[in-house]
Amino acid sequence: MEGKFYTSTEAAEITHCSRRQLQYWREKGVIVPTVNSTGKGRNVYYSKADLLALTVMEQLLSIGLNFEVCHAALVTLREQEPWLFDEFFPEEKMKRLMLLPTRSPEQPFQLLEFDKQVALEALCQGQTVIPFWSDRIHQRLRENLRSFER
């Protein structure tokens, strides 16, 4: 195995998710660990890219979104901006994005560069706007990893 991998217990501690959440998300196919995804306990290992996805889910849940919306947002981010989950991405690629719900079940969100005016107009029309700032997600994970490694 190349790179550092983390057990379920370590991943839960780093991302502030519960081990039960990790297990549930693994069972639902939301975030499947990179290594030995069918194992239990210490047989399951998460990569830093997996930790990024866990951090995204935790962040989205923490702002009050329900599980289904968070999952759909994560799928949209993975499909349209896969580099967000690359642990070795260049800093200059950092983006501040926003997710706007659509009426399409095939593509539940429109992903756009964050634009305060567009966000305000959407809010004034009663639409939901989900801000997603990749720099903050990556910073949060870096800080959590530093705290964990102390």
C-alpha positions as CSV (number, residue, x, y, z in Angstrom):
1,M,0.0,0.0,0.0
2,E,1.3,3.4,-0.9
3,G,0.5,6.5,1.2
4,K,-1.0,6.6,4.6
5,F,-4.2,4.7,5.4
6,Y,-6.5,5.1,8.5
7,T,-8.6,2.6,10.3
8,S,-12.3,3.2,10.8
9,T,-11.6,4.3,14.4
10,E,-8.9,6.8,13.2
11,A,-11.1,8.0,10.3
12,A,-14.0,8.7,12.7
13,E,-11.7,10.6,15.1
14,I,-10.1,12.6,12.4
15,T,-13.4,13.6,10.6
16,H,-15.6,13.9,13.7
17,C,-18.0,11.3,12.3
18,S,-19.2,8.3,14.4
19,R,-18.0,4.8,13.5
20,R,-21.7,4.0,13.0
21,Q,-21.9,6.8,10.4
22,L,-18.9,5.4,8.6
23,Q,-20.4,1.9,8.6
24,Y,-23.8,3.1,7.4
25,W,-22.2,5.2,4.6
26,R,-20.1,2.2,3.6
27,E,-23.1,-0.1,3.5
28,K,-25.1,2.5,1.4
29,G,-22.1,2.9,-1.0
30,V,-21.8,6.6,-0.2
31,I,-18.2,6.5,0.9
32,V,-16.5,3.1,0.4
33,P,-13.0,2.8,1.9
34,T,-10.2,2.4,-0.6
35,V,-8.8,-0.8,1.0
36,N,-10.8,-3.9,2.0
37,S,-14.2,-2.3,1.9
38,T,-16.0,-5.5,2.9
39,G,-14.0,-5.9,6.2
40,K,-15.0,-5.0,9.7
41,G,-13.2,-3.0,12.3
42,R,-9.5,-2.9,11.6
43,N,-9.8,-4.5,8.2
44,V,-11.2,-1.3,6.7
45,Y,-8.8,1.4,5.8
46,Y,-9.5,4.9,4.5
47,S,-7.2,6.9,2.3
48,K,-6.7,10.7,2.6
49,A,-9.1,11.0,-0.4
50,D,-11.7,9.0,1.5
51,L,-11.1,11.3,4.5
52,L,-11.9,14.3,2.2
53,A,-15.2,12.7,1.2
54,L,-16.0,12.0,4.8
55,T,-15.2,15.6,5.7
56,V,-17.5,16.8,2.9
57,M,-20.4,14.7,4.2
58,E,-19.8,15.8,7.8
59,Q,-19.7,19.4,6.7
60,L,-22.9,19.2,4.7
61,L,-24.7,17.4,7.5
62,S,-23.5,20.0,10.0
63,I,-25.3,22.8,8.1
64,G,-28.6,21.0,8.5
65,L,-29.0,19.1,5.2
66,N,-30.5,15.7,5.3
67,F,-28.7,12.5,4.4
68,E,-30.2,12.2,0.9
69,V,-29.4,15.8,0.0
70,C,-25.8,15.4,1.3
71,H,-25.3,12.2,-0.7
72,A,-26.6,13.8,-3.9
73,A,-24.4,16.8,-3.3
74,L,-21.4,14.5,-2.8
75,V,-22.2,12.6,-6.0
76,T,-22.4,15.9,-7.9
77,L,-19.1,17.1,-6.6
78,R,-17.4,13.8,-7.4
79,E,-18.8,13.7,-10.9
80,Q,-18.2,17.4,-11.8
81,E,-15.1,18.2,-9.8
82,P,-13.3,15.0,-9.1
83,W,-10.0,16.8,-8.4
84,L,-11.6,18.0,-5.1
85,F,-11.0,14.5,-3.7
86,D,-7.4,14.3,-4.8
87,E,-5.2,14.5,-1.8
88,F,-2.3,15.9,-3.9
89,F,-4.2,18.7,-5.7
90,P,-2.5,22.0,-6.4
91,E,-3.5,25.0,-4.2
92,E,-4.3,27.1,-7.2
93,K,-7.1,24.8,-8.2
94,M,-9.0,25.6,-5.0
95,K,-12.5,26.9,-5.8
96,R,-15.4,28.4,-4.0
97,L,-18.5,26.7,-5.4
98,M,-22.2,26.6,-4.9
99,L,-24.8,23.9,-5.4
100,L,-28.2,24.9,-6.7
101,P,-31.0,22.3,-6.7
102,T,-32.5,21.4,-10.0
103,R,-35.7,19.6,-10.9
104,S,-33.9,16.7,-12.6
105,P,-33.5,13.4,-10.7
106,E,-30.6,12.5,-13.0
107,Q,-28.7,15.6,-12.0
108,P,-30.1,16.9,-8.7
109,F,-27.7,19.9,-8.4
110,Q,-26.2,22.5,-10.7
111,L,-22.6,23.2,-9.6
112,L,-21.4,26.7,-10.2
113,E,-18.5,28.9,-9.2
114,F,-19.7,30.9,-6.2
115,D,-21.2,34.2,-7.2
116,K,-22.7,36.3,-4.5
117,Q,-25.2,38.0,-6.8
118,V,-26.5,34.7,-8.3
119,A,-26.7,33.2,-4.8
120,L,-28.7,36.2,-3.5
121,E,-31.1,36.1,-6.5
122,A,-31.6,32.3,-6.0
123,L,-32.3,32.9,-2.3
124,C,-34.7,35.8,-3.1
125,Q,-36.6,33.3,-5.3
126,G,-36.9,30.8,-2.5
127,Q,-34.3,28.5,-3.8
128,T,-31.7,26.6,-1.7
129,V,-28.1,27.6,-2.1
130,I,-25.4,25.3,-0.7
131,P,-22.1,27.0,-0.5
132,F,-19.1,24.7,-0.9
133,W,-15.6,26.1,-0.5
134,S,-13.0,23.5,-1.3
135,D,-10.2,25.5,0.4
136,R,-12.1,25.3,3.7
137,I,-12.8,21.6,3.4
138,H,-9.1,20.8,2.7
139,Q,-8.0,23.2,5.5
140,R,-10.4,21.5,7.9
141,L,-9.0,18.1,7.1
142,R,-5.4,19.3,7.4
143,E,-6.2,20.8,10.8
144,N,-7.9,17.6,11.9
145,L,-5.0,15.5,10.8
146,R,-2.5,17.7,12.6
147,S,-4.6,17.4,15.8
148,F,-4.9,13.7,15.4
149,E,-1.1,13.2,14.8
150,R,-0.1,15.0,18.0
